[in-house]
Amino acid sequence: MKNLLIKRIAEKTANLLFEKKAFVFLLCCAASSFAQKAKVEFKSSDMAVQNAFSWAKAMAQRYKGNDADPVGAWYEAALPARDAFCMRDVSHQIIGAEIIGLNKENKNMLTLFAKHISESKDWCSYWEMNKYNKPAPADYRNDKEFWYNLNANFDVMFACWRVYLWTGDKSYVTDPVFADFFDKSSTLYIDRWVLQADSLLTRPLYPNAPTPFNVKDSFHRCRGIPSYSEGIPDLKMGVDLIASIYRGLLSYASVLRLQSQNERAEFFEKKAARYQQKIETDWWNKKDSLYRSFYSANGDFDGGGDSFLLWFDALKDKQRARKTIEQLASEKTNIEIESYLPMHFYKYGYWEKAHERMLHLANPSTPRREYPEVSFAVLESIVKGLMGIEPDAVSQQVTTMYRDKSGEAEIKNLPILNSTIDVKHKAKETLFFNRGKTVINWRAVFAGKHNSIVIKNEKKKAKYFSDQNGYMLSYADIAVNGGEKITAVCKD
């Protein structure tokens, strides 16, 4: 383990030097042809946020690969200088990628991950692939000796579902390649890696290990890490893996519901619920009021405040979720985890903290801000977090909600639901422009309880609901025709 950690630290140090050189180069580059195609624009009365978007857009665009590469359309989603993309990073960069038009890249990379699941790898895929259409040598020797984090299959399933909701592209849930990946990951993969809900704390330390087994060989010891945390010795289970299984199974159930396979969907919903119950019963530390993160081979729990519980939306207890948020807000972490935090803070009502962390990610003095995941995450934090733009392809609906108490912000030419939209927010007013040809069902949401919402000069009684924190929100539903521009104004 010591040698592995030294190797990883050395690799990251080398890549950090590369990133700094690359960033200087990027600043000097002229706009590429792709940059001209990425038409999404963002403006804000908060110039710091506007500058953060501009930086993130430019940086993310530069990570686009060459379509002529053997692997096809791709973008960097791994440690820089590898010319590669891994399952975890792609799953976390997809919405940022969609925002700037990298839709064919998302489709190609997710398809490749789904395609390469195989029994010879114990129903794993390739953790990381490179532009040469090969498994990255840094993580793969052969089908019996490779690096793999077991969360990956479920994260990709969740990613496929989220990108379908964002784009309306049904192939993510109907293509036989994805259907096969969903099915095998939800059944054979769970069984092969002893990930049944009742086996999480009793499973072997190294299931499916190569023979003969060499504990000093990372491609033996790390062939099936039960977490995204890679430096924990003798790790038997991570709570983040349980959360990923829960969300992956629910994603599959949603796909099955879409296909009217309701009985099978109900089966996986119930199966998912058992994992969520295990999180609540086995992993909550009452004394410290936080979820424990790791379970070791000697039977000890350790760690706390795991951000992946929020990423996979695996928490049902509102008070415990807020305790987790507060724990994450109070501590420092690595840049990969840090990149997700603004989205979580916006979602749970910590708007000022979200604003602060988002600007920190875009600050030139922030170490490793050129790691690809960061710029993609900043884009998503602004569009989904600050602007509150949330599409749902199932109902052909787009929800908007401005998560700021003052000023204004506007996004134009945002690709969404096989269409393009503009959204402009003020404190109590939102303009929605459907640039496409088909009807979009717009849910205009405003923070707080308001008496009415004015639409087309007509006052409508506001409807209400509470978010996951119990905060009251007001809304109105409006069908917006193609080419139509509508303003909603809330009135007290």
C-alpha positions in Angstrom: 0.0 0.0 0.0 2.9 2.4 0.8 4.4 1.8 -2.6 1.1 2.3 -4.3 0.5 5.6 -2.5 4.0 6.8 -3.4 3.3 5.9 -7.0 0.0 7.8 -7.0 1.4 10.8 -5.3 4.3 10.9 -7.8 1.9 10.6 -10.7 -0.3 13.4 -9.4 2.7 15.6 -8.8 3.9 15.1 -12.4 0.5 15.8 -13.7 0.2 18.9 -11.6 3.3 20.3 -13.4 1.7 19.3 -16.7 -1.6 21.0 -15.8 0.2 24.3 -15.0 2.0 24.3 -18.3 -1.2 23.3 -20.1 -3.1 26.1 -18.5 -0.6 28.7 -19.6 -0.8 27.2 -23.1 -4.6 27.3 -23.0 -4.7 31.0 -22.1 -2.6 31.7 -25.1 -4.6 29.6 -27.5 -7.0 31.2 -30.0 -10.6 30.1 -30.0 -11.0 26.7 -31.5 -13.6 25.7 -34.1 -15.3 23.8 -31.4 -15.4 26.9 -29.2 -17.3 28.6 -32.0 -19.8 25.8 -32.1 -20.5 25.9 -28.3 -23.1 28.7 -28.5 -24.2 28.6 -24.8 -23.8 32.1 -23.2 -24.1 33.2 -19.7 -24.3 36.7 -18.1 -24.7 37.8 -14.5 -24.8 41.0 -12.6 -22.3 39.2 -10.4 -19.1 39.5 -12.5 -17.3 37.0 -10.4 -19.8 34.3 -11.3 -19.8 35.4 -15.0 -16.1 35.1 -15.1 -16.2 31.7 -13.4 -18.6 30.5 -16.2 -16.4 31.9 -18.9 -13.3 30.3 -17.4 -15.1 26.9 -17.0 -16.5 26.9 -20.5 -13.1 27.7 -22.1 -11.3 25.2 -20.0 -13.8 22.4 -20.6 -13.8 23.0 -24.3 -10.1 22.5 -24.5 -10.4 19.0 -23.1 -12.4 17.9 -26.2 -10.5 15.1 -28.0 -10.0 14.7 -31.7 -13.0 12.9 -33.4 -10.5 11.2 -35.7 -8.8 9.4 -32.8 -9.3 5.6 -32.9 -11.7 5.8 -29.9 -14.0 8.3 -31.7 -15.5 11.3 -30.0 -14.2 11.8 -26.5 -13.0 14.4 -23.9 -10.4 14.3 -21.1 -11.9 12.8 -18.0 -8.9 11.5 -16.0 -5.6 12.7 -14.8 -4.2 15.0 -17.5 -1.5 13.7 -19.8 -3.1 10.3 -20.0 -5.3 11.2 -23.0 -8.0 9.1 -21.3 -11.3 9.0 -19.7 -12.5 6.9 -16.7 -15.9 5.8 -15.6 -16.1 7.9 -12.5 -15.0 11.2 -14.0 -17.2 10.8 -17.2 -20.2 10.0 -15.0 -19.6 13.3 -13.1 -18.8 15.5 -16.1 -21.7 14.5 -18.4 -24.0 17.4 -17.6 -21.3 20.0 -17.8 -20.4 18.4 -21.2 -24.0 18.6 -22.4 -24.2 22.3 -21.5 -21.4 23.1 -23.9 -22.5 20.7 -26.7 -20.4 17.6 -26.1 -23.3 15.3 -26.6 -21.7 12.9 -29.1 -18.7 12.6 -26.8 -21.0 11.6 -23.9 -22.8 9.0 -26.0 -19.6 7.4 -27.3 -17.8 7.2 -24.0 -20.8 5.8 -22.1 -21.5 3.3 -24.9 -17.9 2.1 -24.7 -18.1 1.6 -21.0 -21.4 -0.3 -21.3 -20.1 -2.3 -24.3 -16.9 -3.6 -22.5 -18.6 -5.3 -19.6 -17.6 -9.0 -19.6 -17.7 -12.1 -17.6 -13.9 -12.5 -18.0 -13.6 -9.3 -16.0 -16.2 -10.5 -13.5 -18.8 -8.2 -15.1 -16.6 -5.1 -14.8 -15.9 -2.9 -17.7 -12.7 -1.0 -18.4 -12.2 1.5 -15.6 -10.3 3.9 -17.9 -9.9 4.0 -21.7 -7.6 6.1 -23.8 -7.8 7.8 -27.2 -6.3 4.8 -28.9 -9.5 2.8 -28.0 -7.6 0.7 -25.5 -7.9 0.2 -21.7 -5.4 2.7 -20.2 -2.2 0.9 -19.3 -2.0 2.8 -16.0 -5.0 0.8 -14.8 -5.1 -2.4 -16.9 -2.7 -5.3 -17.6 -5.2 -8.0 -18.6 -8.7 -9.2 -17.7 -7.4 -10.8 -14.5 -5.1 -8.0 -13.4 -6.5 -4.4 -13.4 -7.6 -1.5 -11.3 -11.3 -1.1 -10.6 -13.6 0.8 -8.2 -16.8 -1.2 -7.8 -19.0 2.0 -7.7 -18.3 2.5 -11.4 -21.0 0.3 -12.9 -23.7 2.0 -10.8 -22.3 5.5 -11.4 -22.5 4.9 -15.2 -26.1 3.6 -14.8 -27.0 6.8 -12.9 -25.2 8.9 -15.5 -27.1 7.3 -18.4 -30.4 8.1 -16.6 -29.4 11.7 -15.9 -28.3 12.4 -19.4 -31.5 11.0 -20.7 -33.5 13.3 -18.4 -31.4 16.2 -19.6 -31.4 15.5 -23.4 -34.5 13.4 -24.1 -32.3 11.0 -26.0 -34.1 7.7 -25.4 -31.3 5.6 -26.8 -29.6 5.9 -23.4 -32.4 3.8 -22.0 -33.5 1.7 -25.0 -30.2 0.8 -26.8 -29.5 -2.9 -26.3 -25.9 -2.1 -25.2 -27.2 0.0 -22.3 -30.0 -2.4 -21.5 -27.6 -5.3 -21.2 -25.2 -3.2 -19.0 -28.1 -2.2 -16.7 -29.3 -5.7 -16.4 -26.0 -7.4 -15.8 -24.8 -4.7 -13.4 -28.0 -5.1 -11.3 -27.8 -8.9 -11.1 -24.7 -10.8 -12.1 -22.2 -8.0 -11.1 -23.8 -7.7 -7.6 -23.7 -11.5 -7.1 -20.1 -12.0 -8.4 -18.7 -9.3 -6.1 -20.8 -10.3 -3.1 -22.6 -7.0 -2.9 -26.0 -8.3 -1.7 -27.5 -6.0 0.9 -27.1 -8.6 3.7 -23.4 -9.4 2.7 -22.0 -5.8 2.8 -20.2 -6.3 6.1 -19.4 -10.0 5.8 -18.1 -10.2 2.2 -14.5 -11.4 1.6 -11.8 -8.8 1.6 -10.6 -9.7 -1.9 -13.4 -11.5 -3.8 -12.4 -12.6 -7.4 -8.7 -12.1 -6.7 -6.2 -13.4 -9.3 -4.5 -16.7 -8.5 -1.8 -16.7 -7.3 -2.7 -13.6 -5.3 0.0 -10.9 -4.7 -1.2 -8.4 -2.1 1.7 -6.1 -3.1 0.5 -5.9 -6.7 -2.1 -3.1 -7.0 -3.7 -4.8 -10.0 -4.4 -7.7 -7.7 -5.3 -5.9 -4.5 -7.3 -3.1 -6.2 -9.2 -5.3 -8.6 -12.6 -4.4 -7.1 -12.1 -1.6 -4.6 -15.4 -1.4 -2.6 -15.3 2.4 -2.6 -14.0 5.5 -4.5 -11.6 6.1 -1.7 -8.4 4.4 -2.8 -6.0 4.9 0.1 -7.8 3.0 2.9 -5.9 -0.2 3.9 -7.9 -3.5 4.3 -11.1 -1.8 3.2 -14.1 -4.2 3.2 -16.8 -1.7 2.4 -17.4 2.0 1.8 -20.7 3.7 2.4 -20.3 5.4 -1.0 -20.5 2.1 -2.7 -23.7 1.2 -0.9 -25.1 4.6 -2.0 -24.1 4.0 -5.6 -25.8 0.6 -5.6 -29.0 2.2 -4.3 -29.0 4.9 -6.9 -28.0 2.5 -9.7 -30.8 0.1 -8.9 -33.3 3.0 -8.8 -32.0 4.3 -12.1 -32.7 0.8 -13.6 -36.1 0.8 -12.1 -36.9 4.2 -13.7 -35.8 2.8 -17.1 -38.0 -0.2 -16.6 -41.0 2.0 -15.7 -40.4 4.0 -18.8 -40.8 0.8 -20.8 -43.9 -0.2 -18.8 -42.1 -3.1 -17.1 -43.7 -2.2 -13.8 -43.4 -5.5 -12.0 -39.7 -5.8 -12.7 -39.3 -2.1 -11.8 -41.0 -2.7 -8.5 -38.6 -5.6 -7.8 -35.5 -3.3 -8.2 -37.1 -0.5 -6.2 -37.6 -2.8 -3.3 -34.1 -4.1 -3.7 -32.7 -0.6 -3.7 -34.6 0.3 -0.6 -32.8 -2.4 1.3 -29.4 -0.7 0.6 -30.8 2.7 1.7 -32.0 1.1 5.0 -28.6 -0.4 5.6 -27.1 3.1 5.3 -29.5 4.4 8.0 -29.2 1.4 10.4 -25.5 0.4 10.1 -23.7 3.6 9.1 -25.2 6.4 11.2 -23.0 7.4 14.1 -25.4 8.8 16.7 -22.6 10.0 19.0 -21.0 12.2 16.3 -24.1 12.9 14.3 -22.6 11.8 11.0 -22.5 8.8 8.7 -19.4 6.7 8.9 -17.5 6.2 5.6 -15.5 3.0 5.9 -15.7 -0.5 7.3 -12.4 -2.4 7.6 -11.5 -6.1 7.7 -11.0 -5.9 11.4 -14.6 -4.9 11.9 -14.1 -1.2 12.6 -16.1 1.8 11.2 -14.2 5.0 10.4 -14.5 8.3 8.7 -17.5 10.6 8.4 -19.4 13.0 6.2 -19.2 11.2 2.9 -20.1 13.5 0.0 -21.2 10.6 -2.2 -24.3 10.1 0.0 -25.4 13.4 -1.5 -24.1 12.7 -5.0 -26.3 9.6 -5.2 -29.1 11.3 -3.3 -29.2 8.4 -0.9 -30.4 10.2 2.3 -34.0 10.3 3.3 -33.7 11.8 6.8 -33.6 15.6 6.3 -31.9 16.3 9.6 -29.2 13.8 8.9 -28.7 15.1 5.4 -28.2 18.6 6.8 -25.7 17.3 9.4 -23.8 15.8 6.5 -23.8 19.0 4.5 -22.6 21.0 7.6 -19.8 18.5 8.1 -18.7 18.8 4.5 -18.9 22.6 4.7 -16.6 22.7 7.7 -13.7 20.7 6.3 -11.2 20.7 3.5 -11.0 17.9 1.0 -9.4 17.0 -2.4 -10.3 18.9 -5.5 -12.4 16.0 -7.0 -14.7 16.0 -4.0 -14.6 19.8 -3.7 -15.9 20.1 -7.3 -19.2 18.5 -6.3 -19.9 20.6 -3.2 -21.4 23.8 -4.8 -24.2 21.7 -6.3 -24.9 20.0 -3.0 -24.9 23.4 -1.2 -27.3 25.0 -3.7 -29.6 22.0 -3.5 -29.8 22.0 0.3 -30.3 25.8 0.6 -26.7 26.9 1.5 -26.7 29.4 -1.3 -23.9 31.7 0.1 -21.7 28.7 0.8 -22.3 27.4 -2.7 -21.4 30.8 -4.2 -18.2 30.9 -2.1 -17.1 27.3 -3.0 -17.9 27.8 -6.7 -15.8 30.9 -7.0 -13.0 29.1 -5.1 -12.9 26.4 -7.7 -12.6 29.0 -10.5 -9.9 31.0 -8.7 -6.5 30.9 -10.4 -4.8 30.4 -7.0 -6.7 27.2 -6.3 -4.4 24.2 -6.6 -5.3 21.7 -9.4 -8.2 23.7 -10.7 -7.2 22.5 -14.2 -8.2 18.9 -13.3 -10.9 18.3 -15.9 -13.7 17.5 -13.5 -13.5 21.0 -12.0 -14.5 23.1 -15.0 -17.3 20.7 -15.9 -18.6 20.8 -12.3 -18.5 24.6 -12.3 -20.7 24.7 -15.4 -23.2 22.4 -13.8 -23.2 24.3 -10.6 -24.1 27.5 -12.3 -26.7 26.1 -14.7 -28.4 23.5 -12.4 -27.4 25.1 -9.0 -27.6 28.8 -9.3 -30.1 29.0 -12.2 -32.0 26.0 -10.9 -32.6 24.6 -14.4 -33.7 20.9 -14.1 -35.1 19.0 -17.1 -37.2 15.9 -17.0 -37.5 14.1 -20.3 -40.2 11.8 -19.0 -42.7 14.7 -18.6 -41.0 17.0 -21.2 -40.7 19.5 -18.3 -38.1 22.1 -17.4 -38.0 23.5 -13.9 -36.3 26.8 -13.1 -35.5 28.5 -9.8 -33.1 31.3 -9.1 -31.0 30.5 -6.1 -29.9 34.0 -5.3 -31.5 36.8 -3.3 -30.5 39.7 -5.5 -29.1 40.7 -8.9 -29.9 38.9 -12.1 -28.5 36.1 -14.3 -29.2 34.9 -17.9 -28.3 31.9 -20.0 -28.9 31.7 -23.7 -28.8 28.8 -26.2 -28.8 26.1 -23.6 -29.2 22.7 -25.3 -31.9 20.7 -23.4 -34.6 18.2 -24.2 -33.8 18.0 -27.9 -34.3 21.8 -28.0 -32.6 25.0 -27.0 -33.8 27.5 -24.3 -33.0 30.9 -22.8 -33.6 31.6 -19.1 -33.3 35.0 -17.5 -33.7 35.4 -13.7 -34.3 38.3 -11.4 -35.2 38.0 -7.7 -39.0 37.6 -8.3 -39.1 37.3 -12.1 -38.1 34.7 -14.7 -38.2 34.8 -18.5 -38.3 31.6 -20.4 -37.7 31.4 -24.2 -38.3 28.1 -26.0 -36.1 28.4 -29.1 -37.1 24.9 -30.4 -40.1 23.7 -32.3 -41.9 21.4 -29.7 -43.8 22.4 -26.6 -41.9 22.5 -23.3 -43.7 22.3 -20.0 -42.1 25.0 -17.9 -42.4 24.9 -14.1 -41.5 28.4 -12.8 -40.4 28.0 -9.2 -39.8 30.8 -6.7 -38.3 30.5 -3.2 -40.8 31.3 -0.4 -44.5 31.4 -0.2 -46.2 33.9 -2.6 -49.8 34.5 -3.2 -49.8 34.6 -7.0 -47.7 34.3 -10.2 -48.4 36.6 -13.1 -48.1 35.0 -16.6 -49.0 36.9 -19.8 -50.6 39.7 -17.7 -52.9 37.1 -16.0 -52.6 36.6 -12.3 -52.7 32.9 -11.3 -52.9 31.6 -7.8 -49.5 30.1 -6.9 -49.2 26.4 -6.0 -46.9 25.2 -3.3 -44.6 22.4 -2.3 -41.8 21.9 0.2 -38.3 20.9 -0.9 -36.2 18.2 0.7 -35.3 20.6 3.5 -38.9 21.6 4.3 -38.5 25.1 2.7 -41.7 26.4 1.1 -41.6 27.0 -2.7 -44.2 28.6 -4.9 -44.7 27.6 -8.6 -46.8 27.8 -11.7 -46.9 25.4 -14.6 -46.9 26.9 -18.1 -46.9 25.2 -21.5 -44.4 27.1 -23.7 -44.8 26.6 -27.5 -41.8 26.5 -29.8 -40.6 30.0 -30.5 -42.6 31.4 -27.6 -41.1 33.7 -24.9 -42.9 34.0 -21.5 -42.2 35.9 -18.3 -43.4 34.7 -14.9 -43.5 37.2 -12.0 -44.3 36.2 -8.4 -46.5 38.5 -6.2 -46.7 38.5 -2.4 
